Structures are given as C-alpha cells and as structure tokens.
Amino acid sequence: MKNLFFVSVILSIFTGTSLTAHAQIITNSAASDGSFRQTSVRFIEGIEMGPAENSVALARTMPVKAVPVAKPAISQETHTVSTIERSFPVQFKFAQLLNRNVESITNLSLFNFINDWWRTKYRFGGTGRNGIDCSALVGLLFNSVYTIHLPRTAREQYAASARIAREDMAEGDMVFFNTKGGVSHVGVYLGDGYFVHASVSNGVTISSLDESYYSSRFIGGGRIISAPTDVAKTDVL
C-alpha cells in the first residue's frame, strides 16, 4: 500500500495532475476469520468503478436540469368539500329538510328568518311570537328579507302580485291556496316544490306542493314585479 501511494505521488508530480484526481483509495477491514476484505474502492476520472460508486460519482458530476412543477388543479370535489366546510348550521338544517345540497342554500337572510320563526304556533289574526297567521308571516318575511311592504291579508297579497305558472316559480315567489273559499292561505316558495307557511296544525313549517291537501287546493303562484327574485342575493356565499 505504501509503495502504491508513493508511486501515485511520483506520477502526479511528473504529470502535473492532482493526487486526488488519479489516486486509488483502498480501505481494508478485518473479517471475523482474521482475513482482510476490501470494503470500498474508488477510482476517479475514467478508471473503472464498482456499480454503486460509479452511480454516485456520475450523479455528482452530471448537470442537474430544473424541471418546472405544475400546480395541481383544484378538483370540483375538493371545491365542494371546501364549500361545505364553510357552511353554517342553518344551511345544513334546511338542506336536509328540502332534500338539497348544502351549497345550494345561499340566501341566508331568508333561511335565517325561517329558522327564527320555526314552529311558532298558528293563531288567526296573530302577528307575533305568541301566534301568527299565514299572511302576517309572509308580510314579515318580505319586509325582513326583501325590504318590501305587502298588504295584510292573503287576498290582498294575491291581488298585488303578478300571476306565475308553477313551472316558472322561483325562490321568493308567493303561493296561494283555496282552503275556505277563494284565496284564503298563502306561503313563500322555496324551490323544488317546497314552500314555507304558517300551518294551522304545525305552525311555521315547510310543506310540499305535491302533498295531496295542498295540490288539490293550489290556486297559483304570485310574484311582486317590483321585487326581482334575486333581490336578496347580498347574502350569497
């Protein structure tokens, strides 16, 4: 080993190259049987190397090319999950009652109003928390959510609104029924066949136009022309 090292030194002096560029480094370690084994061999600059050492040396000398990494696109599913995570309890409650997606409950003023009055008992001629009738509820809803003043009775509200076919009704339109002869009951349409109203039996609640009682008594929809259906979209998330 000493002779090999001195030979390498002499060669480097005559050739003008560095010792580390051509030197062979051999490390021996004692085996359990008393013999010696070569544990690492490294030859620099073109001298044959073992597979592992050769790979490391090449990796260190090869130029590294930067590869731009594209930002992952946000999937619709990820966006939906993010939207749901930001939703309010009132949205979950009414999404379940209306059999709709949580993110479709966007008019928070409307659904917060409904939630605030939810299950308030029905009282004919009532206008407050101790009891309210259908037209008083609709009048309060329009005033609170849409900042629109409506006449007091269902019959007057029907006269003040424009006729809308059922298939054209949108959230915020009124729905009228004949329960006692003529226009005698009113509610506010929520979409997908559902409407909120003050029911004699259940108080402030949500019902479906497809229920036999209401479908057989349905007169039609009404819309306040001066109040666009998107008037309360300031609360859209």
BAGUVEX-228628 format. One record per residue: z, y, x of N, C-alpha, C, O in turn; residue in three letters. Coordinates in steps of 0.05 Angstrom, whole numbers, plus 5000, padded with zeros to 4 digits. Example, Ala and Ser with C-alpha at 12.3 -4.5 7.8 and 13.67 -1.06 7.14 Angstrom:
! BAGUVEX-228628
515648865264515649105246515649345264516949345285ALA
514249555257514349795273515750015258516150235268SER
***
This chain:
! BAGUVEX-228628
500049765016500050005000500050255017498550445012MET
501750255038501850495055499150535069498250765071LYS
498050315079495350345092493350455073491750625080ASN
493350355048491350445028491750745022489850895019LEU
494250825022494851115016493851285039492651495034PHE
494351195064493451345088490451365089489251565096PHE
489051135082486151135081485151335061483251485067VAL
486451355038485651545017485951825027484252005022SER
488151885042488652145053486552225072485452445071VAL
485852035091483852095111481152145098479652325106ILE
480451975077477852015064477752285050475652415050LEU
479952375039479952635025479552865044478353065038SER
480652825069480353035089477453065098476453285100ILE
476152835103473452845112471452925090469453055096PHE
471952855066470052915044470553185032468853285017THR
472853295036473553555025474353544996474453754983GLY
474853314985475753294957478753264956480053214976THR
479853304932482753284929483653004928482152814920SER
486052964937487152694937487452584909487052354905LEU
488252754890488752664863486152594849486252444829THR
483952694858481352634845480452354850479052244833ALA
481052234873480051974880482151764885481551524888HIS
484651844884486751654891487051434871486751484847ALA
487651204880488250974863491250954862492550934883GLN
492450964839495350944836495950674824495150614802ILE
497550524839498250254830501250244830502650294849ILE
502350164807505250134805505849844800504849724781THR
507549724817508249444814511149434803512849604810ASN
511649234787514349194777515048894780513248724778SER
517448844785518348564789518448414762519548514743ALA
517348174762517448004738520047844739521447844760ALA
520647704718523047544717523047314737525247214745SER
520647214744520546994763520547074792520146914810ASP
520947334797521047424825518447524835518347654857GLY
516247474821513647574830513247864821514847974806SER
511047974830510448244822507948254804506148084808PHE
507948434786505548464769504748754768506448934769ARG
502248794765501249074763501549174735500549054716GLN
503049394732503649494705501749724697501349764673THR
500649874716498750084709496950134732497750144755SER
494450164725492350224745490750454735489850454712VAL
490250654752488650884743486850974766487751034788ARG
484250984760482351084779481051324766480151314743PHE
480851534780479751784769476851824778476051734799ILE
475351964762472552044767470651804772469851754794GLU
470051664751467851474752468651194762467051014759GLY
471051164773471950894782472750744757473850854738ILE
472150484757472650324733475550324725477350304742GLU
476150344700478850344689479150124669477250004659MET
481750064663482349884642481650014615481550254614GLY
481349864593480549974567482450184557481450394547PRO
485050144558486950334547486850594563486750814552ALA
487050564590487050804607484350954605484351204605GLU
482150804603479550934600479351104575478351324576ASN
480451004552480351144527481951404529481051614519SER
484351384542486051624544484751834562484652074555VAL
483551744584482251934602479852064589479552304592ALA
478251904575475952024562476752224540475452424536LEU
478852154525479752334504480652594515480452804502ALA
481852584540482852834552480553004563480853254564ARG
478352884571476153034583474053114564472553304569THR
473752974541471653044522472353294507474653344500MET
470353474502470853724488471553664459470553484446PRO
473453824449474353794422472853984403472854224408VAL
471553874383469954034364471654084339472453894326LYS
471954344333473554414309471954344284469654424281ALA
473154214266471954134240473254294218475654254213VAL
471754464204473054614182474054434160472654244152PRO
476354494150477554334129477254484103478354704100VAL
475854364084475454494058477954474041479454274042ALA
478554694027480854694009480354503985478254523973LYS
482254333979481854153956481554303930483054493925PRO
479654223913479354353887481654273869482654053870ALA
482454473852484554413833483354283809481654393795ILE
484154033803483053883781484053993755486154133754SER
482553933733483454013707486153893699487754023686GLN
486553653709489153513703491453663716493553703704GLU
491053753741493153903755493654163742495954243739THR
491454293733491754553719493354513693495054683686HIS
492754303679494054253654497054193658498754303643THR
497754033678500553983684501954233691504254283683VAL
500654413708501854663715502354833691504454963689SER
500554843672500855003648503154893631504755053621THR
503354633628505554513613508254573625510254633611ILE
508354573652510954623666511854903660514254963661GLU
510055093655510755373650511255423620511855653613ARG
511055223603511255263574514155303566516055233580SER
514555433542517155483531517955273510516155133500PHE
520555243505521455033486520155063458519454863445PRO
519655313450518455353423515655243422514755153401VAL
514255243445511555133446511554823443509954713429GLN
513454703456513754413454514454333425513454143414PHE
516354483413517254423386514854433366514554243351LYS
513354643366511154673346508654513354507054453336PHE
508354463379506054283387506554003375504653873366ALA
509053923374509753653363509453663332508353483320GLN
510353883320510153893290507253913281506653823259LEU
505654053297502854093289500953883301498553883296LEU
502053693316500453483329498253603346495953523345ASN
499053793363497153933381498153923409500453853415ARG
496354003428497154023456498954263460498654463447ASN
500854233478502754453483501354713491502054923481VAL
499254693508497854933517496355073496495355303500GLU
495954953472494555083450496355263434495455423418SER
498955243438500855423425501155673441502855693459ILE
499455873436499356113453500556363441501356543455THR
500556383414501556623401504556603398505656513378ASN
505956693419508856663420510256833399512256743388LEU
509157063392510357233372510457083345512457093331SER
508256953338508056813313510056583312511556553293LEU
510056413333511756173332514656233337516356083328PHE
515256443351518056533353519056633327521456583320ASN
517356773312518156863285518756623267520856613253PHE
516956433267517356193250519856043258521455963241ILE
520256023284522655883294525256023286527255903280ASN
525156293286527456453279528256413250530556423243ASP
526256383233526756353204526656063195526956003171TRP
526355883213526055593207528355493190530755523197TRP
527755363168529655233149531355433133533255353120ARG
530655693135532055883117531555803088529255753081THR
533555783072533155673045531455853028531356103032LYS
530255743008528555892989530356012967532255882957TYR
529756262961531056392938529056582925528056762938ARG
528556542900526656702886527557002886529757062878PHE
525757172895526357452898527957522923528457762928GLY
528657322939530157372963528457482986526157432988GLY
529857643002528357773025529857753051529057863071THR
532057603052533757593076534557313084533557113074GLY
536557313103537357053115538856873095538956633099ARG
539956993074541356823055539456703034540356573015ASN
536856753037534856643019532456823018532657063017GLY
530056703019527556853019525456703003525456463003ILE
523756852990521556722976518956732992518856863013ASP
516856612981514356572997513056833004512256873027CYS
512757022985511357272991512957453009511757603025SER
515557443007517257603025517057503053516957663072ALA
516957243057516657123083514057213096513957293119LEU
511857183080509157263090509157563097507957643117VAL
510357723081510458013086511958073112511058233128GLY
514257943116515757983140514257883165514358013186LEU
512857653162511357543184509157733193508757793217LEU
507657833174505458023180506458283193505158393211PHE
508758373183509858623194510858573223510558753240ASN
512158353227513358293254511358213275511458303298SER
509458043267507557933286505058103289504158143311VAL
503958203266501458343267501758643262499758793262TYR
504158733257504759023251503059113228501859333229THR
502958953207501359023183503259003159504758813156ILE
503159203142504759203117503159093094500959183088HIS
504258893081502958763058504358833032506758903033LEU
503058813010504358842984506558622981506558432996PRO
508258662961510658492959510058212947511158012957ARG
508358192927508057932913505657782923503757902934THR
505657522918503357352925500757442911498657442923ALA
501057522886498757602870497557862883495057892884ARG
499258042891498258292903497158242931495158372939GLU
498258062945497257992972494457852970492757902986GLN
494157702949491457572944489457792938487157782948TYR
490157982922488258202915487658372939485458492940ALA
489458402958489058572982487458443004486858573024ALA
486858183001485558033022482757953014482057942991SER
481057903035478357803030478257503029479857373043ALA
476557393012476357103009475156973034473257063045ARG
476456753042475556593065475356303057477356193047ILE
473056173062472855883056474655733075475255813097ALA
475555503065477455343081476455273109477955293128ARG
473855203111472755133137472555363156472255323180GLU
472755603146472655843163475355973169475556173183ASP
477455853158480155973161481055943190480355753204MET
482556143200483656143227486556213226487656303206ALA
487956163249490756233251491256523243489956703253GLU
493156563224493756833215492656903188493357113177GLY
490856743178489856783150491956693130493856543137ASP
491756793106493656713085492456493068489956473065MET
494156323057493256113039494756143012497156193012VAL
493156112990494356172964494155922946492355762948PHE
496155892929496355662911497055742883498255952878PHE
496255572865496955602836499055392830498455162825ASN
501555472830503855292825505055332797506455162787THR
504555572785505855632760503855762740504555832718LYS
501355782749499355912732498456162747499956352750GLY
495956162756494956382772495956372801496956162809GLY
495756592815496656592843499756622843500756832835VAL
501056412851503956412850505356312875507856312876SER
503856242895505056152921503256232944500756222941HIS
504356302967502856392990504156303015506556273017VAL
502456253035503456173062501556293083499556423076GLY
502056233108500456333130499256093145500755913153VAL
496656093148495255873160495655863191495756073204TYR
496055623202496655583230494455433245494555393269LEU
492455343230490355183242490654883237492854793232GLY
488454733239488454443236489654353209490754133207ASP
489354523188490354443162493254503156494154453134GLY
494654613175497554673172498054963165496555143173TYR
500255013150500955283143504055303141505355103135PHE
505055543147507955593145508455733119506955913111VAL
510655673105511255803080514155753073515555603086HIS
515155893052517855843042517655653019516755732997ALA
518355403024518255203004520755192987522955232997SER
520355142960522655132942524654912951527054952949VAL
523554682959525254452966526254452995528454353000SER
524654563013525354533042525854803056526454813080ASN
525655023041525955283054523555343072521355243067GLY
524055503093521855573111521055323127522655223142VAL
518555243124517654993136514655003141513355203134THR
513554793151510654763155509754523139510954303139ILE
507554563125506354353108503454333114502254503129SER
502154123103499254083107497754123081498654053060SER
495454253084493654283060492754013050491754003027LEU
492853813066491953543057494053393041493353183029ASP
496453493039498453373022497553402993496453602985GLU
497853192978496753182950497753422933496153532918SER
500253492936501353712920499853972926499154112907TYR
499454032951498154282958495154282956493854472948TYR
493954052962491054032960490054072931487954182926SER
491653972912490953992884491454272872490454332851SER
492954432886493654692876492554922893493055162888ARG
491054852914489955052932487855222919485955112907PHE
488155482921486155672909484155752930481755752925ILE
485155822954483255912975484756072997487156112995GLY
483256153017484356303039483856593035481956683022GLY
485556763048485257053047485657173074487357083089GLY
484057373081484257503107484457803103482957923088ARG
486257923118486458213118484258323137484558283161ILE
482258443127479958513143480658713165479558713187ILE
482658883159483459083179485058963202485759103221SER
485758703199487358573220485758333231485858123219ALA
484358363253482858143265484657913271487057943275PRO
483557673270485157433274486357413302488257263306THR
485357573321486457563348488257803353488757863377ASP
489357923332490858163335493458123351494358313364VAL
494557883351497057833365496657693392498557563402ALA
494257703403493757563428495057683453494557583475LYS
496657893449498058003472500157813484501057843506THR
500857603468502757403478501457163490502856963496ASP
498757163492497456923503498156893532498157083547VAL
498856643540499756593568497356603587497756573611LEU
***
